[in-house]
Amino acid sequence: MLTLLFTIGLIWMVWKVAFLGFRLTWGIIRLLFSTILFPIILIGFCVAGLVYTALPIVIAVGIIALIAGKAKTI
């Protein structure tokens, strides 16, 4: 009986740690993409002469940010 309780507790703990790792990884990827990679990609578009491609992307992301309520006014 004690072995069964230990096994259930161990499985529960491993599940919680795996879920925490997934949430942490997702947060780090989102932070890196939104603060570093996305602006670098847009700057690369502008340097390569693809301003007509970069501008609609910036507008779409801005509208989505406003609708989602993530944009804060000063």
Summary of the structure (lengths in Angstrom):
residues: 74
radius of gyration: 21.2
end to end distance: 60.2
largest distance: 69.1
contacts: 139
relative contact order: 0.06
helix: 86%
strand: 0%
